[in-house]
Amino acid sequence: MHSSSKRQSIKYRNDDDKAYGVAGMALGLAVFDVSALSRGLDLDATGFECLQFSPDFFFEGNPLISAKDSWKNIYSHFQVMMGLSIANAMCRKMLLDHGTIDHKLRAILLEAACNEGKEACQLEKEEVEPLFDKYFTHLLGVFSNRTIAQAVREFASILRQERTIPRDDMEDFFSNVL
């Protein structure tokens, strides 16, 4: 999740799996109202680089900004990346595989979020888990909505054909869905 070189890359089974994962993250940007952090999507990139973030997203600190404000910024970006990770996994599992979210997948996602929370923000599991549960429950409802699910499938198909989608097109698409 984190922008450091230690971050693990997302592994995809094939191009369809990747298109659904990236489409899920695009929907996540819209759901969490943070599309402005992205410049667009590139299906040919790897991992989270499929989301082309604006330079502001990668801000890690500035000596002219207080430590508290720097931490708040890093914490905010941790929340975004956690939400996008959940959206990626849910979209692939629920919409591509037509499966359900089981305890094993939830546990894997929670562990990744806790590890990232500790690395990025020095958060303990007890601090990450309530936020994770809030995002997880909200996204489960979003991906369970048949209208939204159909729109995300269509978006994944468009992404697979176009390979890149600018932010404005992504925002327009999801503004008609949400």
N, C-alpha and C positions, 0 to 999 in steps of 0.2 A: 504494500500500500504506500509506503513512504517513498519519497523521491531520491533516496540515497542509493548508492550502488549496491548496497546489501540487499535491497528489495528483491524478492523472488518474482520471477516473471509468471504471468498467467499462462497455463498450459491449455491448449485447445486441441481437440481431436481432429478437426478438419475445418475447412473454410465456413461451413454452415454454423458450426459450433462457435467459431470466432465472431461471425456476423451477429449471432444472437447475443453473445456476451457483450459486444460493443453496443448493440441496440439497447440492451438492458441498461448499460451505463448511460447512454444518451437519454433514455427515459428517466433515469435517476437524476441526471442534471436538471431536467424539467421539473420533476416531482419536488426536489429540494430547492428549486428556484435559484440555481447557481450556474445556469447556462453561460452567463457572462464570463465565467472562469475558463471557458473553452473557446478555441478558435475554430473548431470543427473536428471531424473524424477522418481517420485514415486507416482503412482496413488492412493495408499492407504493412503497417508498422507492427511492432511487437509489444505485447503486454499492455500496460497502461498508456504507452505511447500512442496507441490507437486513438486515444483522446488527446487532441492537440491543445494543451492547456496554454493559457495566456502567461506571459512572463511573470505577472504578479502572483500567480499561484505558487511559484517556486521560491518565493521570498522566505528566507530562513533567518533573517535578523539584520539589524542595522544598529550600529553603535549610537545613532542619534535617536533611536526609539527605545522607550523603557523596556526592561526585561519583561514586565507584566504584559505590555502590548504585543511584544514579540511572541510570547507564549500563547496569548489569545489567538493570534494569527495562525500559529502552528497547530493549535488545538482545533481551530475551525477547519483547517485543511485536513487534519486527521479525520474529523467527522465526515467531511465530504468523501474522502477516499474509502472510509468504512462503508458508507452508504452505497457507493458505486461498486464496491466489492460484493456486497450483498445483492445488489441489483443484477450484477453480471451473473452470479451463480444461480439466482432464482430464475432469471430469464432462460438460461440454458436448460435448467432442470425442468421447469414447469411448462415452458412454451415450445421448446425444441423437442425435448424428450417426453413430453406429456406425463411427467412424473410428479410426485409430491415431495415436499421438503420433509426429510426425515431428521431424526435426532442426530444422526451421524454428520450430515451436512451442516446442520446448525452448529454442532460442536466444533467442526473444522473451521467454520467462518468465525465463531466466537474466539477460538484460540488465536487465529491470525489477527483479529482485531485487538485482542489483549496484548499480543506480542508487539504489534505496531504502536499501541497506546503507551506501552512501557518505553519503547525505543524513542518515539517521537516526543512524548509529553510527560514521561515519568509517571504514568497512570498505573494504578493497581487494578486488578481484575474487578474488584468491587466498584471501582469508578467507571470502568468501561461497560460492564454488563448491563446496567440499566439503560444506557444510551443505545447499546447494541439491540437490546430487546425492543425498544421503542422503534428504531429504524426497521428491524426485522419484521415486526408485526405490521407496521404501516406498509412496507413493500409487499408483504404477503397479500394484503388486501388489494393493493394496486394490481399485482400480477394475476390475481384471481378474478379480476373484472374482465368479463368476456369482450367487451368493446375495446378496452385498452389492450388486451392480449392480441386481438386481431390486428389492431393498429401497429403493435410492435412487430408482429410477424411480417406485415407489409413493409415496415421500415427496414427490417433485417434483409428482406428481399431487395429493396432499393439499394441498400448499402452494399450488398453483395454484387449487384450489377454496376453501380457507379464507382465503388471502391473508396471514394472520398465524398464527404458531405460537409459543406461549410456551416458554421454555427447558425447563420440566419435561416438557412433551409431547415436545419434541425429544429430550431425554435418554432418556425412556422408550422412544421409538421405536428409537433407535440402540443402546440397551443390549440390546435383544432381537436385534440384528443382529450386533453385534461380539462 
